[in-house]
């Protein structure tokens, strides 16, 4: 399994080769379970270069995430799609099509990490799912998805559940035709507070019980291995 130091080394190599300035941040959980749950964000805050353990992230921004993962938190993986530290997400995404070579090359290495971890459930805590392949115009990582009937109830069913069915060759995925993630479930969520500080309504906010419901829906025996 690729270490955080190895992944950061790949990111820095891309930055050097592309002649780009700016800090790179990387948050991972060294105790993450392969074939477990992976929580995915967009980009890290802060300045400069740095590697940070997921378990040490305890600011107001992170507390709801740890609470949501509950008993799964210790073995839950974490990664941001892009390691760039550019402050507000809108700055990171100001050039969000495939002409952004720097972001595409960084994302290729993030995808390598995810492919090695082979999660059975990905929770994407961000609204911009086009990076995964939902946009046919700009497929980025190029994954194919099929919506699944979610086991969640009430207002929480607004968070769509998908399953990865395959992949199409793109520059970001280095024109591959296969993936370790076929069969992986993908839950579309968003930050507990959006960029304007507006929180997810309480009746839609995902709790540990909801993540546990989805894990049991995927495989009740597997769910017991996540503690």
N, C-alpha and C positions, 0 to 999 in steps of 0.2 A: 504494500500500500504506500502510495506517495506521501512523504512527510510534509508538514507545513513549510519546513525549511527548503525542501526541494521545489515545492510549488512556488514559493516566493522567489527562488532563484530563477525560475522560468519567467515569472512576471518581470523581474528586473532586467533580464536579458532582452525581452521584448521592448521595454522602455528605452534601453540603451540603443537597440537597433533602429527604433523608430525616431530617436532623437527628441523624445517628449520629456518635459519636466513635470514635477508633481509627485506627491507622496503616494506610497502604496501601502495599504493595510490588508491584513489577512487574519481572519478569525476562524478557527477550526476547533473541533473537539478531539483531542488525541485519544479519547476513550470511546469514540464513536463506533457503533456496532456495524460491521459490514452486513449488508442485506437487512438493515434496520430502517430507521426513520431519518430523513435528512430535511432540516429546516433551511430554507434558502432565502437570503435577502438580496438587496440590489447593490449597494456599495457602502463601505465603512465611513464613519465620521472621523474627525480628528485630523492631525497633520503629520507629515513625515512618514518614514517607513517603519513598520512594526508588525510583529506577529503576536496575536493575543489569544489565549485559551478561552473558549466559549464559556466555561464555568466561571471565569473571572469577570465577565461582563455583567455588572450589577447596577447599572444606572437606571434611571426612571424609564428609559427607552427599552431596556432589556427585561425588567422585572415581569411585565405581562407575558413575554415569550417563555421565560422559565416557568411561570405559573401555568401557562397553557400546556406545556409539555409534562408538568407534574412528575409522576414517578418514572416517566420515560426520559426525563431530562438528562440524567447521568450518561446514558448511552446514545442520546440523540446527536446526530452529526449536524454541523453548521458550515455554511459557506456563502459568501456573497458572489453574485455572478461576475461583478466587476470589482477589482481591488482598488480602483482609483479613488483618491480622497479629494474630491472637488466640492465639498460642502453640500449644498442643496442638490437633490436628485435632478432637478430641472437643468442644472449646469452639466451634469454628467450626460444627460440625454439630449443635449442641444443638437447633436448630429447623430441621430439614432437609426440611420439606414446603413446599408452594407458598404457605403463609401468610407465609413469610419474604420480604417484599417487597424488603428491602434486598439480600439475596443474589440474588434473581431479577433485579433491575435491573442489578446488577453483572455477572452471568453473561450477560445479553443483550449487553453490550459485548464480553465475552470471545468470545462466539460470533461477533460481527461480525468480530473480528480473525481467527479461525480460518477463517471463510468467505472472507475476502479472501486468506488465505495458500493456500487450496485444497490442502492436503497430500494426497498419494496414500497415505500411511501415517501413521496416528496411533498412537503408543504411549502408552497411558494408564497411568502408573506409580502407580496407586492402586486400591484395591479397590471404591471407592464409585462404580460405574458408572451409578447411577440418574440422575445429573445429565444424562447423555447421552440418556436416553429409554428405558432398559431397564425402568423401572418403569411399568406401564400406569396405576397409580393416580396417581402424581406424575411426569408425563413430562418436566418441566423443559424441556430444549432440544428434545425431541420427535423425535429421529432414530430411524429404523427400521433394524434390523440383521438380517442373515442370516448364520448361522455358515458358515464356509468350512473345508474340510479343510486343516488346517495342514501346511506342509512340514517343520515341526520334528520331531525324532525323540526317542525315549525319554521321560524324565520331563518334558522341556521342552514336550511337547505338552499339558501341563496348562494352559498359557496359551492361552486361546481366541483364535482369529482370526475376525473378522467382516468383513462388507462393508456399508457404508451403502447402503440401497436407496431411501430417501426420507425424508420428514419430515411430521409432523402439526402443525397450527397450535396454538401454546400462547402464553401471555402472555409467557414468556421469549423466544421467537423472534419476538415481535410478530405472531403469527398469519399467518406466511408459509405458502405451499403448495409452495415449491420450495427447493432447496438446491444450492450448488456442490459438495457433497460426495458426491453420488450416485456410487457406484463406489469411494469411498475405503475403504481397508482399515483396520481398527481392531484393534490388538493389546492385549488386557487383560493387564497385568502388575501389579506392586505395588512398593512401595518395597523396596530391597534389605534394609532393616531395617524391621520394623513399629514401631508406636508403643510397643511394650514392649521394643524393642531386639533382637527375635528376627530373625536374618537368614534370607533365602531359602536353603533347602538348596542346597549347591553343585551338585548334579546338576540343579537346576531354575533356577539363576541364568542369566539371559540374557547371552550374550557377543556380541561384534561379529560373530563367524561366524554366529550365529543371526539377527541383524538382516540381515546380508548375504544369508543364505539366503532370508529372506522378501522382501527387495527384488528379488532375482533371480526369485523365484516370481511377483511382481507384474509385472515387466517387466525383462528382462535388459539391454535398451538403456538404460532409465531408471536402473537401478542404477549404471551407469558415469558418469552425470551427477551423482552424489551426493558425489563426492570433492572 
